[in-house]
Amino acid sequence: MYQLFSAILSAFIGCCLIACQSNSAGITNSAAKDKALADSLYNLAKKQTDPVAALQTLDAAIRYAPDSYLLYLDRGATKINLLMFEEAIPDLLRVLSLHPNDEKAYLNLAIAANNLEQFDKGIAYADTAIKINPNWGMAYFIRGESYLFKGDTSRLCAELQQAMKLNFQEAQQRALMYCATDNQTIPTFLKFTPKK
């Protein structure tokens, strides 16, 4: 079944490439044609609901625009969604070689590291994402996850508190699971302590 789906998808991408090529026929510069093809494929990948199909489309787009950090970022994030953590890392490192201060790449690296049980790396990557964008609640949440996996609920609770201050909603649910307050509810700006 998967082979049939893959064959159909490959044929579809091939048709899209032909359509893109005919749309860019008036463009005489080869680099401009490649960019137009990559942009069309990128837009197609963003619309696809199947992550495997999106991954194949991003692979095709990267062939035409090997220096597009956005393509590598999306392909790395797609691989993370497909639980391909080790495979995502080279794409995300490529993003950083092209766009060194990309907080999304750093945070995706933190997620991959956590899932590979490299929690200190996860903390370091999340630290960098927070230095780049200190108002991103999700970065504190992911750094908190690293501390949780290391068994440090005190640091987890501090991270969740900061994430909640920045209106990252998932932090409240996690705080209810691992952090205590006097009345066992979590107001947004209340300090927590780890549950015993």
C-alpha positions in Angstrom: 0.0 0.0 0.0 2.8 2.4 0.9 4.6 1.7 -2.3 1.5 2.5 -4.3 1.0 5.7 -2.4 4.7 6.6 -2.9 4.4 5.9 -6.6 1.3 8.1 -6.9 2.9 10.9 -4.9 6.0 10.8 -7.1 3.9 11.0 -10.2 2.0 13.9 -8.7 5.2 15.8 -7.8 6.5 15.1 -11.3 3.3 16.6 -12.8 3.8 19.6 -10.5 7.4 20.0 -11.7 6.2 20.0 -15.3 3.6 22.6 -14.5 6.1 24.7 -12.6 8.5 24.4 -15.5 5.9 25.5 -18.0 4.9 28.4 -15.7 8.5 29.5 -15.5 9.2 29.1 -19.2 9.5 32.9 -19.7 12.3 33.0 -17.1 15.6 32.7 -18.9 17.9 32.6 -15.8 18.4 29.0 -14.6 18.8 30.0 -11.0 15.5 32.0 -11.2 13.8 28.9 -12.7 15.2 26.7 -9.9 14.0 29.2 -7.3 10.5 29.3 -8.9 10.3 25.5 -8.8 11.5 25.3 -5.2 9.0 28.0 -4.2 6.1 26.1 -5.9 7.1 22.8 -4.3 7.5 24.6 -0.9 4.0 26.0 -1.2 2.7 22.5 -2.1 4.4 20.9 0.9 2.9 23.5 3.2 -0.6 22.5 2.0 -0.1 18.8 2.3 -1.7 17.2 5.3 0.3 13.9 5.1 3.7 14.5 6.6 5.3 11.7 4.5 4.0 13.4 1.3 5.2 16.8 2.6 8.7 15.3 3.3 9.0 13.9 -0.2 7.9 17.3 -1.6 10.4 19.1 0.5 13.1 16.7 -0.7 12.3 17.7 -4.2 12.3 21.4 -3.4 15.7 21.2 -1.8 17.1 19.8 -5.0 16.2 23.1 -6.7 17.2 25.4 -3.7 19.9 23.8 -1.7 20.6 27.0 0.2 17.1 27.7 1.4 17.1 27.6 5.2 13.3 27.5 5.3 13.2 24.3 3.3 15.6 22.6 5.7 13.8 24.0 8.7 10.5 22.6 7.5 12.0 19.3 6.5 13.6 19.0 9.9 10.4 19.8 11.7 8.5 17.4 9.5 11.0 14.7 10.4 10.5 15.4 14.1 6.7 15.1 13.5 7.5 11.7 12.0 9.6 10.8 15.0 12.7 10.8 12.8 14.8 12.6 15.4 18.3 11.6 14.4 17.5 12.3 10.7 16.2 15.8 11.6 19.4 16.9 13.2 21.5 17.4 10.0 18.7 19.5 8.5 18.4 21.7 11.5 22.2 22.2 11.7 22.1 23.1 8.0 19.5 25.8 8.9 21.9 27.2 11.5 24.8 27.2 9.0 22.6 29.3 6.6 20.7 31.3 9.3 22.6 31.3 12.6 20.0 32.9 14.8 17.0 30.8 14.0 15.3 30.1 17.3 13.0 27.6 15.7 15.9 25.5 14.5 17.4 25.6 18.0 14.1 24.6 19.6 13.6 21.7 17.2 17.1 20.6 18.0 16.1 20.7 21.7 13.1 18.5 21.0 15.2 16.0 19.0 17.9 15.9 21.7 15.3 15.3 24.4 13.8 12.4 22.4 17.2 11.0 21.9 17.7 11.2 25.7 20.4 13.9 25.3 18.9 16.1 27.9 21.9 18.4 28.5 22.0 19.1 24.8 18.3 19.8 24.9 18.8 22.3 27.7 21.7 24.0 25.8 19.6 24.3 22.5 16.6 25.6 24.4 18.9 28.1 26.2 20.0 29.4 22.8 16.4 29.7 21.6 15.5 31.7 24.7 18.6 34.0 24.3 17.4 34.7 20.7 13.7 35.1 21.7 13.2 35.5 25.5 9.4 36.0 25.0 8.8 32.5 23.5 6.9 30.5 26.1 7.3 27.2 24.2 11.1 27.5 24.5 10.7 27.6 28.3 8.3 24.7 28.2 10.7 22.5 26.1 13.6 23.4 28.4 11.4 22.4 31.3 10.8 19.1 29.6 14.6 18.6 29.5 14.7 19.1 33.3 11.7 16.8 33.8 13.5 14.0 31.9 16.6 14.6 34.1 14.4 14.3 37.2 14.8 18.0 38.3 11.2 19.0 39.0 12.2 22.2 40.8 13.7 23.5 37.5 10.8 22.1 35.6 8.3 24.1 37.7 10.4 27.3 37.3 10.4 26.8 33.5 6.6 26.1 33.5 6.0 29.3 35.5 7.9 31.4 32.9 6.1 29.6 30.1 2.7 30.4 31.7 3.7 34.0 32.2 4.2 34.1 28.4 0.8 32.5 27.8 1.9 29.1 26.7 -1.2 27.1 27.5 0.3 23.6 27.6 2.4 24.7 30.5 -0.6 24.9 32.9 -1.5 21.3 32.3 2.0 20.1 32.9 2.2 22.2 36.0 -0.9 20.5 37.4 0.8 17.2 36.9 4.2 18.0 38.5 4.0 21.2 40.5 2.0 22.1 43.7 0.6 25.3 45.1 -1.1 26.0 48.3 -4.6 25.4 46.8 -3.6 23.0 44.0 -4.7 25.3 41.3 -2.3 27.1 39.1 -2.9 30.9 38.8 -0.8 32.3 36.0 1.8 34.2 38.1 2.0 31.9 41.2 5.3 30.4 42.1 5.2 26.6 42.4 7.2 23.9 44.2 7.6 20.4 43.1 5.1 17.9 44.3 6.4 15.5 46.9 
